[in-house]
Amino acid sequence: MRQLAQAADDGYRSPLASGLKATADAERLADELAFATARLAELAADPPALYADIALLDDADEALWLAFLVAYLGPLEDEPDAFSAIRAAHVPWASGELPQLDVARGPRTAADAVTGERTIVAYRAWAQRAGGQQAAFAGEPSWTPERRFDRLFERLALPGLGRGPRYELLVSLGRLGVVDMRPSSLQFSDDETTTAAKRVFGIGDKILLERRARALADELGLPIEALDLALFNWSARGGKRATYGSTAVVAGVERVAIAGVLGV
């Protein structure tokens, strides 16, 4: 497990976050949970920049392709236009061309300028095998939204497309109303979110991590997917938080409610 910096033990304890021993760590978790929840609401109600384009595009293939590029490259942080590099990299889906990957990338990117082309090629091949992107993301007519999310997460395990960007892609498509799906778990594997979850919940077993994450989300009344970005950002250091260009404002009452459940 990657070692993360932690605050000094000051006697803080919570059964919902049994791995935390410091009030400062719990306060920071409350901050990140509040932000991640506000960002999800923003995606559904008033998505920013390229997310709005994805939601409004008449061309479904282009919307799915653009969503993939946003999740794969990642919006920039501390830039006037968080999506400028993605716009520079973008090529139309119908062109069949490879995007320009030698651009600045966000803190949660999966892209690599040297080997990233294989991921794009694999994604195009995945869509082609299914009869196109729309068919690939639609899956089977009998699937529930939760089943669709789970099956797509499995099927999109492409070379170079790690858990974080893959999970974010599916969450964003669901929240934007492009694909009818929603997660029922966090799909833990080997990434920063999973490492952070091990710290917060004080255990390494992935089945138990899922149970404890669900218990926390249920107690807080939050969607399970809020924990994905919250845990990633909770573990971030040196300005490596990912906001995905969000302009969401956290409501003070929601932050207070989350902190109250965590006991801080």
N, C-alpha and C positions, 0 to 999 in steps of 0.2 A: 504494500500500500504506500502510495506517495505521502510523505510527511508534509503536513501543512502547519504553518505558524498558528499558534493558539494563544489566547489570553490566559493569564494566570488563574488557577483554581481559586475562586472566592466563595465556594460553598454552594453555588447555584446547582440545583437539581430539578429535573422534570421527567416524569415517566414518559412523556411524549417525545423527548429528545434526550434519551438516557446517556448519550455519548458526550454531551456538553457539560462542562464543569465551571464555566465562567459566564457571568451575567453579560459581559460585553459580546461574547459569541452569540448568546441567545438574542440580544438586542439586534445584532446585525442580521440574524436569521429572520427576525420579525420584519425588519426593513425590506429585505429581499423578497419575502413572501408577499408583502403588501405591493411592492412594485410589480412583481411578476403577475399578480392577479389583476392589477390595473391595466397592465399591458395587454392581457388577454381580452379584457372588456373593450379596450380601444380597438383591437383588431376586428372585433365583431361589429362595433358601432361606428367607428370613425377612423379607419385604417390610414396610416400616414404614407405619403409618397408612393413608392412602387407597390406597396401592398394595396393601395386604392386602385392602381392600374390593374393589378391581378384580379381584384374583385369585380371590376367593371368591364374588362375586356370581352368583346363579343367572340373573339377567337379562343375557344377553350384550350386548344393545343398551345397557343402562345401564352395563355395564363398559367398553365401547368409548367411550362418551360421556364417562364420568368420566376415562378415560385421556387423551382429547383435551383436556379442560379442564385437567388437571394439567400436561400438556406446554405448552399454549397460554398459560396464565396464569403458571405456574411457582411452586413452593413458595417461601415467604419464608425469608430468612436472619436469624439472630439474633433469632428470635421464639420464645416458649414453644411455640407450635403453628404449625409451618411451613405447615400446610394450612388454616388458619382462613379465609383470604380465598377460597380455592377453594370451601370449604364454603358461604361466604356467597354466592358467585356462582352456585353450582349450581342448576339447575332440572332436573327429570326429563326424560329424552329424550322420553318418550311425551307430555309436555305440549305439545311443539312451540313452547314459549316460548323467548325469548332469555335467556341468563344475564345477571346483573348484572355488567357489566365495569368499573364505576367502583369498583374495589377495589384494594388494594395488590397489587403483582405482583412476582414473583421476578426475579433478575438476568438470566435468560435468556428472559424472556417475549417473545412476539410480539404480545401484545395491546395495543391502544390504546383508551382509553375513548371516543374520539371516532369512530374509523373501524373499531373492532374488530367491530362488528356485521356488516359485510360479509363478514368471514372466517367467522363462524358461519353466516350465510346460505349462503355458498358451500359450506361443509362439509355442511350439511343437503342441499343440492341435489345434491352429489356422491354422497352416500349414496343419495338417492332415485333417481337415475339408474341406480344399480347394483341396485336392488331392495331397498335397506336396508343398514344398516351391516354386518351380518354377511356379506352377499353381497359388499359392496364390499371388505372386508378379506380374504375368502376367495380372491377372484380365480378363476383357472382351476384345476381339479383337477390338471392336469398340472404345475403350477408346483412347483419345488423351493423349500425355505425361502429360499434366497438369491435366486431369481428373484422370489419373492413380495415380499421386502423391496425389491428394485430397482424393480419395477413400481409398488408402492404409493408409494414415494418420488416417482416421476415423477408419478403420478396425483394426489397430494396437494399438488402445487404450486399451491395456492390463493392468492388475493389476501390478502396480509398474513400468510401462514404461511411464515416464513422457514426456511432450512435447519436451523438448530439445533433449534427445537421440533419440526419435522417428523421429523428424524432421531431425536430423543429419544423421540417418541411411538412410533415403530416398534420401537426398541430395547426400550423398557419393555414393550410388548405381547408381544414375543417372549420376554423374560426372565421375565415373569410367567406365561407359558404360556397366554395368552389367544389368541394367533394364532401359528401355526407359521411362523416366519420368523426369519432372522438375516442380518446384513449381510456382504457380502464386500469392501466398500470403504467409504471415508469420504464419498463423494458430495460432494467439495469444490465449493463455489461461493463467493459473496461474503458472508462472515460472519466473526465473530471467530475461530472455529476455523481457518478457512482462512488468515486473516492470520497467526495464530500458527504454523501449519504452514510457511508461507513463511519465517518467521524461523528455526524450528528446523532445517528441511531445506535452507535456503539456496538456494531456487529458487522461481520463480513459476509454472512450467508445471504445470497441474493433473494431467496424466497422470503426469509425473515425481513430483509430490507423492504421488500414490497409490502409486506403486512404492516410494518411500522410506518411506512410512508402513507399508506392508506388510512391508518388510524389517525395520524396527524392531520391529514387533509380532511377527514370526516369530522374530527373534533373542531377544526377551525372553520368548517363549512366552505372549503375552497375546492376548486376543481383539481384533480390529481395532477394535471399537467402544469399547474402553477409551480409545483415543487421542482420541476425539471430546471427551469431557468433560475429559480431562486437558489437552488443548491449549487448550480454552476457559479453564479455570481457571489454566493457566500464564500466560496473557496478561492475566488479570484484575488490576485495580488498585483500591485504595480499598475493599476489602471486598466486591468484586463477584463473588467466587467463588460457584458454584452447587453446593450439596450435595444438593439435592432431598430434604431432610428425612432424609438418610441418617444412621444411627447406626453404620455399619460401622467396625470397628476394624482398622486396617492391621497385619498381622502383620509384626513386625520382620524376620523372615527373608526375606519377600517384598520388602520395601523394600531390604534389603541386596543381594539378588540383582539387582534392577533397577539399582541404583546401580553394581553391579559390571560389568554389561554396558555401561553408559554410561561406565565408567571414572572414577567419582568416589567 
